[in-house]
Amino acid sequence: MNSYNENEGSHTYYVYMITNAYRSTYYIGVTNNLKLRIEQHNENIKKSRKTFAAKYNLKHLVYYERFSWIQNAIAREKE
């Protein structure tokens, strides 16, 4: 009999936190590709797009957690 582990799944999701150089504003998000998502935030800043992260120049990754289930990642993001 296989035991069920709620932390094991077939995908990887990340909850991440980015900030600006002064650490005065933070953004918390969920993604399945952390490297790409950080690149997207940086691209939004370079192109002066009207996003929260671009507005506050949030480009420094300060924390992340990995999850196998999207429901757990979303629950953690909401904490």
Backbone as numpy.savetxt, mean C-alpha at the origin, in Angstrom:
# Nx Ny Nz CAx CAy CAz Cx Cy Cz
-6.09 -35.17 6.69 -6.93 -33.99 6.69 -6.04 -32.75 6.69
-6.34 -31.81 5.80 -5.59 -30.55 5.73 -6.15 -29.57 6.73
-5.26 -28.87 7.40 -5.74 -27.84 8.33 -5.88 -26.52 7.58
-6.85 -25.74 7.95 -7.13 -24.45 7.31 -6.31 -23.37 7.99
-5.62 -22.58 7.20 -4.85 -21.45 7.72 -5.34 -20.20 7.01
-5.94 -19.30 7.76 -6.53 -18.11 7.15 -5.49 -17.17 6.55
-4.22 -17.35 6.85 -3.18 -16.49 6.31 -2.57 -17.03 5.02
-2.98 -18.21 4.57 -2.44 -18.79 3.35 -3.45 -18.68 2.22
-3.01 -18.14 1.11 -3.85 -18.02 -0.07 -2.97 -18.11 -1.30
-3.56 -17.96 -2.45 -2.79 -18.11 -3.68 -2.31 -16.77 -4.24
-2.61 -15.68 -3.58 -2.21 -14.36 -4.04 -1.45 -13.64 -2.94
-0.81 -12.55 -3.33 -0.12 -11.72 -2.34 -0.65 -10.30 -2.46
-1.01 -9.74 -1.32 -1.50 -8.37 -1.23 -0.67 -7.64 -0.19
-0.54 -6.35 -0.37 0.24 -5.54 0.54 -0.59 -4.38 1.06
-0.48 -4.13 2.34 -0.95 -2.88 2.93 0.31 -2.06 3.12
0.30 -0.83 2.64 1.52 -0.03 2.69 1.22 1.38 3.19
2.26 2.02 3.69 2.15 3.38 4.18 3.26 4.20 3.54
2.89 5.34 2.94 3.87 6.25 2.38 3.72 7.61 3.04
4.79 8.40 2.99 4.78 9.72 3.60 5.65 10.66 2.79
5.67 11.92 3.19 6.53 12.90 2.55 7.85 13.02 3.31
8.73 13.88 2.86 10.05 14.03 3.48 9.96 14.50 4.93
8.90 15.24 5.25 8.74 15.79 6.61 7.93 14.88 7.53
7.43 13.78 6.96 6.56 12.84 7.70 5.37 13.55 8.34
4.83 14.53 7.63 3.71 15.28 8.16 2.36 14.77 7.66
2.37 14.00 6.58 1.14 13.45 6.02 1.41 12.01 5.61
0.43 11.14 5.83 0.58 9.73 5.50 -0.56 9.26 4.61
-0.29 8.22 3.85 -1.29 7.57 3.02 -1.16 6.07 3.24
-2.27 5.40 3.44 -2.28 3.95 3.61 -3.11 3.36 2.47
-2.57 2.35 1.81 -3.26 1.73 0.70 -3.07 0.23 0.67
-3.78 -0.41 -0.27 -3.68 -1.85 -0.49 -3.38 -2.06 -1.97
-2.49 -2.99 -2.27 -2.15 -3.29 -3.65 -1.70 -4.75 -3.76
-1.70 -5.27 -4.96 -1.17 -6.61 -5.17 0.22 -6.54 -5.82
0.71 -5.33 -6.11 2.04 -5.16 -6.69 2.65 -3.90 -6.07
3.37 -4.07 -5.00 3.88 -2.94 -4.23 4.87 -2.09 -5.03
5.78 -2.72 -5.72 6.76 -1.96 -6.50 6.09 -1.09 -7.55
5.16 -1.66 -8.29 4.44 -0.91 -9.32 3.64 0.23 -8.70
2.99 -0.03 -7.59 2.15 1.00 -6.96 2.99 2.19 -6.49
4.16 1.93 -5.93 5.04 3.03 -5.51 5.51 3.81 -6.73
5.83 3.10 -7.80 6.21 3.78 -9.05 5.07 4.66 -9.56
3.84 4.18 -9.45 2.68 4.97 -9.89 2.54 6.23 -9.04
2.72 6.11 -7.74 2.66 7.30 -6.88 3.72 8.31 -7.30
4.94 7.84 -7.55 6.02 8.74 -7.96 5.75 9.37 -9.32
5.19 8.61 -10.23 4.82 9.14 -11.55 3.74 10.21 -11.42
2.78 9.99 -10.55 1.73 11.00 -10.32 2.32 12.29 -9.79
3.32 12.20 -8.94 3.98 13.39 -8.41 4.71 14.12 -9.53
5.47 13.38 -10.33 6.23 13.98 -11.43 5.34 14.68 -12.44
4.17 14.10 -12.69 3.26 14.66 -13.68 2.21 15.60 -13.07
2.37 15.93 -11.80 1.47 16.85 -11.08 0.00 16.46 -11.22
-0.26 15.17 -11.13 -1.65 14.71 -11.20 -2.36 15.05 -9.90
-3.66 15.16 -9.98 -4.45 15.56 -8.82 -4.87 14.36 -7.99
-3.89 13.76 -7.34 -4.15 12.66 -6.42 -3.72 13.11 -5.02
-4.22 12.44 -4.02 -3.85 12.78 -2.64 -2.35 12.66 -2.45
-1.77 11.56 -2.90 -0.33 11.34 -2.72 0.49 12.39 -3.46
0.08 12.77 -4.66 0.81 13.79 -5.41 0.68 15.16 -4.76
-0.52 15.47 -4.31 -0.76 16.77 -3.68 0.17 17.00 -2.49
0.39 15.96 -1.70 1.21 16.08 -0.49 2.62 15.50 -0.66
3.00 15.18 -1.91 4.34 14.70 -2.22 4.71 13.45 -1.41
3.80 12.50 -1.37 3.98 11.28 -0.59 4.67 10.24 -1.45
5.95 10.02 -1.23 6.69 9.09 -2.06 7.65 8.20 -1.29
7.70 8.32 0.01 8.61 7.53 0.82 7.85 6.38 1.49
8.21 5.16 1.13 7.60 3.98 1.74 8.17 3.82 3.15
7.31 3.83 4.15 7.77 3.71 5.53 7.35 2.40 6.18
6.37 1.70 5.58 5.90 0.47 6.21 5.08 -0.33 5.20
5.16 -1.66 5.32 4.25 -2.51 4.55 4.09 -3.85 5.26
2.96 -4.49 4.99 2.67 -5.83 5.48 2.18 -6.65 4.30
2.47 -7.94 4.30 2.06 -8.83 3.23 0.93 -9.74 3.71
-0.05 -9.95 2.84 -1.19 -10.81 3.15 -1.47 -11.74 1.98
-2.07 -12.87 2.27 -2.46 -13.81 1.23 -3.93 -13.66 0.84
-4.70 -13.05 1.69 -6.13 -12.87 1.44 -6.46 -11.38 1.40
-7.15 -10.97 0.35 -7.49 -9.55 0.18 -8.37 -9.06 1.33
-9.25 -9.92 1.84 -10.13 -9.51 2.95 -9.31 -9.13 4.17
-8.25 -9.88 4.46 -7.39 -9.56 5.60 -6.62 -8.26 5.37
-6.17 -8.06 4.13 -5.44 -6.83 3.82 -6.34 -5.60 3.96
-7.56 -5.70 3.47 -8.50 -4.58 3.57 -8.85 -4.30 5.02
-9.06 -5.36 5.80 -9.36 -5.18 7.23 -8.20 -4.48 7.93
-6.98 -4.86 7.60 -5.81 -4.22 8.22 -5.68 -2.76 7.80
-5.94 -2.48 6.55 -5.89 -1.10 6.06 -6.88 -0.22 6.84
-8.03 -0.76 7.16 -9.07 0.01 7.85 -8.75 0.25 9.32
-7.83 -0.55 9.88 -7.45 -0.35 11.28 -6.80 0.99 11.41
